[in-house]
Amino acid sequence: MTDDMMNLRAFVEKSPDADLLREMIGFAAERLMELEVGAATGAGYGERNPLRTAQRNGDRERD
């Protein structure tokens, strides 16, 4: 598995579009994290919702 990841990384770094690919992966990762936080809190960023289960700053009841 590690060798496969190293090969993929070497391939991407040699690609002429490496910066574009890096930006696309970063955007996708950010979006996925945003959706995960929205699902955990019950509200999107900046959204007011009376049914909200937690705050985005981590202030919530822990199990």
NORPEHU-V967006 format. One record per residue. N is the residue number from 1. RES is the residue in three letters. PSI is psi in radians with two decimals (* if undefined). OMEGA is omega in whole degrees, -180 to 180 (* if undefined). Layout:
n-><N:N>
res-><RES:RES>
psi-><PSI:PSI>
omega-><OMEGA:OMEGA>
This chain:
n-><1:2:3:4:5:6:7:8:9:10:11:12:13:14:15:16:17:18:19:20:21:22:23:24:25:26:27:28:29:30:31:32:33:34:35:36:37:38:39:40:41:42:43:44:45:46:47:48:49:50:51:52:53:54:55:56:57:58:59:60:61:62:63>
res-><MET:THR:ASP:ASP:MET:MET:ASN:LEU:ARG:ALA:PHE:VAL:GLU:LYS:SER:PRO:ASP:ALA:ASP:LEU:LEU:ARG:GLU:MET:ILE:GLY:PHE:ALA:ALA:GLU:ARG:LEU:MET:GLU:LEU:GLU:VAL:GLY:ALA:ALA:THR:GLY:ALA:GLY:TYR:GLY:GLU:ARG:ASN:PRO:LEU:ARG:THR:ALA:GLN:ARG:ASN:GLY:ASP:ARG:GLU:ARG:ASP>
psi-><-0.77:-0.71:-0.68:-0.74:-0.70:-0.71:-0.73:-0.77:-0.78:-0.73:-0.79:-0.72:-0.49:-0.23:2.46:-0.36:0.49:-0.71:-0.73:-0.79:-0.74:-0.74:-0.73:-0.75:-0.72:-0.75:-0.78:-0.72:-0.74:-0.76:-0.74:-0.72:-0.67:-0.74:-0.68:-0.75:-0.72:-0.68:-0.64:-0.59:-0.40:0.18:2.60:3.08:2.17:0.00:2.36:2.23:2.11:-0.34:0.15:2.37:-0.27:2.97:2.65:-0.30:0.09:0.03:1.73:2.89:2.30:2.57:*>
omega-><-179:179:178:180:179:178:178:-180:179:179:-179:-179:180:-178:178:-180:-176:-180:179:179:179:178:-180:179:178:179:-179:180:178:-179:179:178:179:178:179:178:178:178:-179:-177:-178:179:177:-180:179:-177:176:-178:-179:180:-179:-176:-178:176:-178:-179:176:-179:-180:176:179:179:*>
